[in-house]
């Protein structure tokens, strides 16, 4: 029979979860599930497998755990296994995982290894065939990535030094001690802020990382610590919150979060008591939207930026391109812990417009017109610091989108700003955020940096 192994990518949060088992025994485990658990149920049914265990590598910070949701959907039958290493505590029922614990699923054997550093309780799962002594693979969680390693600074300055030392030891004494052929399956792919500069590939080998991973190649602790401090990406605002939610145990919903459909009149009455989120494309949003709306387009990246910018305690009111987009948007928001929804605008902006209601606009400016405007329009670069350092539009000011609310007090409200990012996705979020806070002279640049460089225009590259 066959060992079944499925890697499942949740776009946006760039999270890799796993279903693995053996169809000879008919049993399987799921590792690090997201809350939209139907994919695991469908995969298990496809292979005729019974999910008997749900494992977590650590208390996640970047997405809401689906472990309790999955166990509940299966009638409470699977064991929910979480690490109690490092003194970890949880406010829900669980089966304790410790270093050395082993599990068998037919010819697949899984062994727990304590791999602290990203968090104190972090464990990885070593994969074996039958009774062989050497592993063929490792589910590395957030301890080891393609071209990178997990960041040790998410629990605050008081624990960073100790976690950095633990991470260094985990990389050198556990991962670099493995044979070159062992396959590494991480919990995150490129785009996650759980490690610096995570590579594009979905898996790797110890041998490849030994030769190419710059963090694994540092064999002196002081140099490792300095490099981790220098390369750490900004910490998204939802990380500390989700860490607490996942330790407490996310609420089990049994399905997607509930959201009522509201006609324009009811939507207008209700939305003042929450947050207004418009998930349409930047061009549709710019041509006409409800005053005060934040524009985060309904692409996978929505999850991360909603986490950065929205309040989970306030109900969200949705505007979508079509009513058929609502479930997909709810899934993207649920992944980062949003479960409170006041309603969505039935019929979308078409219904709002036909009801004769007020709309606002944010002009879109092409890179050609931006260049021609010269110093009459100030480009506002909302990309990350390393993107800005890699090159930017002449005359631009910089304000990272995740910190834009704080940076507003330093912006000149009398100026005309044109927001730009890499492609326009983040730029439209920024322009909508500025407009919602009373900035009147706002433009958005579709295509943004990619369009500017494609047009062959001058760029500034800092030393």
HUQUI-V509157 format. One record per pair of residues at least 12 apart in sequence whose C-alpha atoms are under 7 Angstrom apart, sorted by the first residue. I is the first residue (numbers start at 1). J is the second residue. Records with the same first field share a line. If there is no record, write none. Layout:
I=J ; J
This chain:
1=23 ; 24
2=22 ; 23 ; 24
3=21 ; 22 ; 23 ; 108
4=20 ; 21 ; 22 ; 23
5=19 ; 20 ; 21
6=18 ; 19 ; 20
7=19
11=300
12=300 ; 301 ; 302 ; 303 ; 304
13=63 ; 192 ; 303 ; 304
14=188 ; 189 ; 190 ; 191 ; 192
15=187 ; 188 ; 189
16=186 ; 187 ; 188
17=31 ; 32 ; 33 ; 187
18=30 ; 31
19=31 ; 40
21=105 ; 108
22=105 ; 106 ; 107 ; 108
23=47 ; 48 ; 49
24=106
25=105 ; 106
26=48 ; 49 ; 50
27=49 ; 50 ; 51 ; 52 ; 105
28=49 ; 50 ; 51 ; 52 ; 53 ; 105
29=51 ; 52 ; 53 ; 54
30=53 ; 54 ; 55
31=54 ; 55 ; 56
32=55 ; 56 ; 57
33=65 ; 66 ; 67
34=64 ; 65 ; 66 ; 335
35=64 ; 65 ; 66 ; 69 ; 335
36=66 ; 331
37=66 ; 70
51=78
52=77 ; 78 ; 79
53=78 ; 79 ; 80
54=67 ; 78 ; 79 ; 80 ; 81
55=80 ; 81 ; 82
56=81 ; 82
57=122 ; 123 ; 124 ; 141
58=83 ; 121 ; 122 ; 123
59=243 ; 246 ; 247
60=243 ; 246
61=239 ; 240 ; 242 ; 243
62=239 ; 242 ; 336
63=242 ; 335 ; 336
64=242 ; 246 ; 335 ; 336 ; 337
65=246
67=80
68=252
69=252 ; 254
73=254
79=95
80=94 ; 95
81=94 ; 95 ; 96 ; 97
82=94 ; 95 ; 96 ; 97
83=96 ; 97 ; 98 ; 121 ; 122 ; 123
84=96 ; 97 ; 98 ; 121
85=98 ; 121
86=120 ; 121
88=121
90=247 ; 248
91=247 ; 248 ; 249
92=248 ; 249
98=112
99=112 ; 113 ; 114
100=112 ; 113
107=129 ; 130
108=128 ; 129 ; 130
109=127 ; 128 ; 129 ; 130
110=125 ; 126 ; 127 ; 128
111=125 ; 126 ; 127
112=124 ; 125 ; 126
113=125
115=143 ; 170
116=166 ; 167 ; 170
117=143 ; 152 ; 163 ; 164 ; 166 ; 167
118=142 ; 143 ; 150 ; 151 ; 152 ; 163 ; 167
119=152 ; 163
120=163
124=138 ; 139 ; 140 ; 141
125=138 ; 139 ; 140
126=138 ; 139
135=182
136=182 ; 183
137=182 ; 183 ; 184
138=183 ; 184 ; 185
139=184 ; 185 ; 186
140=184 ; 185 ; 186 ; 187
141=186 ; 187
142=186 ; 187
144=186
145=186 ; 198
146=198 ; 199 ; 201 ; 203 ; 204
147=198 ; 199 ; 209 ; 212 ; 213 ; 214
148=195 ; 196 ; 197 ; 198 ; 213 ; 215
149=195 ; 215
150=194 ; 195
151=194 ; 195 ; 232
152=164
164=225
168=221
171=216
176=210
178=206
179=206
180=205 ; 206 ; 207
181=205 ; 206 ; 207
182=205 ; 206
183=204 ; 205 ; 206
184=203 ; 204 ; 205 ; 206
185=203 ; 204
186=203
189=202
193=233
196=231 ; 232 ; 233
236=308
237=307 ; 308
238=307 ; 308
242=337
256=330 ; 331
257=330 ; 339
258=341
259=341 ; 342 ; 343 ; 344
260=343 ; 344
261=343 ; 344 ; 345 ; 346
262=343 ; 344 ; 345 ; 346
263=345 ; 346
264=345 ; 351 ; 352
267=345
271=317
274=314 ; 315 ; 316 ; 317
275=314 ; 315 ; 316 ; 317
276=292 ; 293 ; 294 ; 316 ; 317 ; 318
277=293 ; 294 ; 295 ; 316 ; 317 ; 318 ; 319
278=293 ; 294 ; 295 ; 296 ; 318 ; 319 ; 320
279=295 ; 296 ; 297 ; 298 ; 319 ; 320
280=297 ; 298 ; 320 ; 321
281=297
282=428
286=361 ; 362 ; 363 ; 364
287=361 ; 362
288=359 ; 360 ; 361
289=359 ; 360 ; 361
290=359 ; 360
291=359 ; 360
292=436
293=432 ; 436
294=429 ; 432 ; 433
295=428 ; 429 ; 432
296=429
298=329
300=332
302=332
303=332 ; 333 ; 335 ; 336
307=336
308=402
312=338
314=340
315=340 ; 341 ; 342
316=340 ; 341 ; 342
317=341 ; 342 ; 343 ; 344
318=343 ; 344 ; 345
319=344 ; 345 ; 348
320=348
321=348
322=347 ; 348
323=346 ; 347 ; 348
362=442 ; 443
363=443 ; 444
364=443 ; 444 ; 445 ; 446
365=443 ; 444 ; 445
366=445 ; 446
367=445 ; 451 ; 452
377=416 ; 417 ; 418
378=395 ; 396 ; 416 ; 417 ; 418
379=395 ; 396 ; 397 ; 417 ; 418 ; 419 ; 420
380=396 ; 397 ; 398 ; 417 ; 418 ; 419 ; 420
381=396 ; 397 ; 398 ; 399 ; 419 ; 420 ; 421
382=398 ; 399 ; 400 ; 401 ; 419 ; 420 ; 421 ; 427
383=400 ; 401 ; 421
384=400
389=461 ; 462
390=461
391=459 ; 460 ; 461 ; 462
392=459 ; 460 ; 461
393=459 ; 460
394=459 ; 460
401=430
413=439
415=441
416=441 ; 442
417=441 ; 442 ; 443
418=442 ; 443 ; 444 ; 445
419=431 ; 443 ; 444 ; 445
420=444 ; 445 ; 448 ; 449
421=448 ; 449
422=448 ; 449 ; 450
423=446 ; 447 ; 448 ; 449 ; 450
424=445 ; 446 ; 447 ; 448
427=444 ; 445
428=444
431=443 ; 444
